[in-house]
């Protein structure tokens, strides 16, 4: 099994393996170009976003600055919007459904490290997928930790730290993030 396969499947992997290093370098180059675009360069920004995140939906939009590890492990549904300053550590699949709104400075961490100090000393890492269903709004400064899923139509309050699954149709907030109330359809 390659280190790439181990990484995306959630096994311990060596992040210094040359294939992974080159893939991260490619993403850094594209991110640098994307982040260097101006508002009047929207077609170029869209082209760079498509190169960085090939599984991007129609009318998906990312405001620079934006940072990610690989880009190729991110899937964006139609009309996804990322505001300024977001980071996605996509060592495992990170999926955003359609019409997801991501506030400024949201951090999405599919990456993790072993709890065992001896494994950390070896330089091994791991990741767990993150899934954000359709019509979710993630407030500014929120952090999504490895392995979480946010159900359709939910709202995550600004500054929340999401450490476990959030059901659909709720407002959840806090550190750790917890359900505050159910949302009704208006």
C-alpha positions in Angstrom: 0.0 0.0 0.0 1.4 3.4 -0.9 1.8 6.2 1.6 -0.8 8.2 -0.4 -3.3 5.3 -0.1 -2.5 4.9 3.6 -3.1 8.7 4.1 -6.4 9.0 2.4 -7.7 5.7 4.0 -6.9 6.9 7.5 -3.9 4.7 8.3 -0.6 5.9 9.8 1.5 7.2 7.0 4.9 8.9 6.4 4.3 12.5 5.3 7.9 12.8 4.1 7.4 10.3 1.3 8.5 11.9 -1.9 5.1 11.5 -3.7 3.4 13.3 -0.8 6.0 16.1 -0.7 5.6 16.7 -4.4 1.8 16.8 -4.2 2.0 19.3 -1.3 4.5 21.4 -3.3 2.1 21.4 -6.3 -0.7 22.6 -4.1 1.5 25.3 -2.5 2.3 26.6 -6.0 -1.3 26.7 -7.0 -2.4 28.3 -3.7 0.3 30.9 -4.1 -1.0 31.8 -7.6 -4.6 31.7 -6.4 -3.9 34.0 -3.4 -2.0 36.4 -5.7 -5.1 37.1 -7.9 -7.1 40.2 -7.6 -10.9 40.7 -7.8 -10.7 41.7 -11.5 -8.9 38.4 -12.3 -12.0 36.3 -11.5 -11.6 34.0 -14.6 -8.0 33.3 -13.7 -9.0 32.6 -10.0 -11.7 30.2 -11.2 -9.1 28.4 -13.4 -6.6 28.1 -10.6 -9.3 26.8 -8.2 -10.3 24.1 -10.7 -6.6 23.1 -11.0 -6.2 23.0 -7.2 -9.5 21.3 -6.4 -10.5 19.3 -9.5 -13.6 18.0 -7.7 -15.1 21.4 -7.4 -18.8 22.0 -8.1 -20.4 24.6 -10.4 -20.1 28.1 -9.2 -17.9 27.1 -6.2 -15.9 30.1 -5.0 -13.0 30.6 -2.6 -11.9 34.0 -1.5 -8.1 34.4 -1.0 -6.2 33.9 1.0 -6.9 30.2 1.2 -4.6 27.3 2.2 -4.7 23.5 1.9 -2.4 20.6 1.9 -3.3 18.9 -1.4 -6.6 20.2 -2.8 -7.1 16.9 -4.6 -8.8 15.4 -1.5 -11.4 18.2 -1.3 -14.8 17.9 -3.0 -16.9 21.0 -3.3 -20.6 20.8 -4.2 -22.4 23.4 -6.4 -22.4 27.0 -5.1 -20.0 26.4 -2.2 -18.5 29.6 -0.8 -15.4 30.0 1.3 -14.8 33.5 2.8 -11.3 34.9 3.4 -8.6 33.1 5.3 -9.8 29.5 5.4 -7.5 26.5 5.8 -8.3 22.9 4.8 -5.8 20.2 5.9 -7.0 17.6 3.4 -4.9 14.6 4.2 -8.2 12.6 4.1 -11.3 13.3 2.0 -13.0 16.6 2.9 -16.4 16.9 1.3 -18.7 20.0 1.2 -22.2 19.5 -0.1 -24.1 22.0 -2.3 -24.7 25.6 -1.1 -22.3 25.4 1.9 -21.2 28.7 3.3 -17.9 28.8 5.1 -17.2 31.9 7.1 -13.8 33.7 7.3 -10.9 32.0 9.0 -12.6 28.6 9.3 -10.2 25.8 9.9 -10.9 22.3 8.6 -8.5 19.7 10.0 -8.8 16.2 8.5 -5.2 15.8 9.6 -4.3 14.4 13.0 -1.4 12.9 14.9 -1.2 9.6 16.8 -2.0 9.8 20.5 1.0 7.5 21.1 4.2 9.5 21.7 6.3 6.6 20.3 4.4 6.8 17.0 4.7 10.6 16.9 8.5 10.2 17.5 8.5 8.2 14.2 7.1 11.1 12.4 3.9 9.3 11.4 0.6 11.1 10.8 -3.0 10.1 10.1 -6.2 11.6 9.0 -9.9 11.1 9.1 -12.5 12.3 6.6 -14.7 15.3 7.2 -18.2 15.6 5.6 -20.3 18.8 5.5 -23.8 18.1 4.0 -25.8 20.4 1.8 -27.0 23.9 3.0 -24.7 24.2 6.0 -23.4 27.5 7.2 -20.2 27.5 9.2 -19.6 30.7 11.1 -16.3 32.5 11.1 -13.4 31.2 13.1 -14.9 27.7 13.6 -12.7 24.7 13.7 -13.8 21.3 12.3 -11.7 18.4 13.7 -10.8 15.2 12.0 -13.6 12.7 11.5 -16.6 15.0 12.0 -19.8 15.2 9.9 -22.2 18.1 9.9 -25.8 17.3 8.9 -27.7 19.1 6.1 -29.1 22.5 6.9 -27.3 23.0 10.2 -25.5 26.1 11.3 -22.3 26.1 13.3 -21.8 29.2 15.4 -18.8 31.4 15.0 -15.7 30.3 16.9 -17.0 26.8 17.6 -14.8 23.8 17.9 -16.6 20.8 16.3 -15.2 17.6 17.8 -18.0 15.2 17.0 -20.9 14.8 14.6 -23.6 17.5 14.4 -27.1 16.3 13.3 -29.0 17.9 10.5 -31.2 20.9 11.0 -29.7 22.3 14.2 -27.8 25.3 15.4 -24.7 24.1 17.2 -22.1 26.2 18.9 -19.4 26.3 21.6 -16.2 24.7 22.6 -16.8 21.8 22.3 -19.6 22.4 19.9 -23.0 21.2 21.0 -26.5 21.4 19.8 -28.2 24.6 21.0 -31.6 24.2 19.3 -33.3 22.7 16.3 -33.9 24.9 13.3 -37.2 25.2 11.6 -37.7 25.7 7.9 -38.8 29.3 7.2 
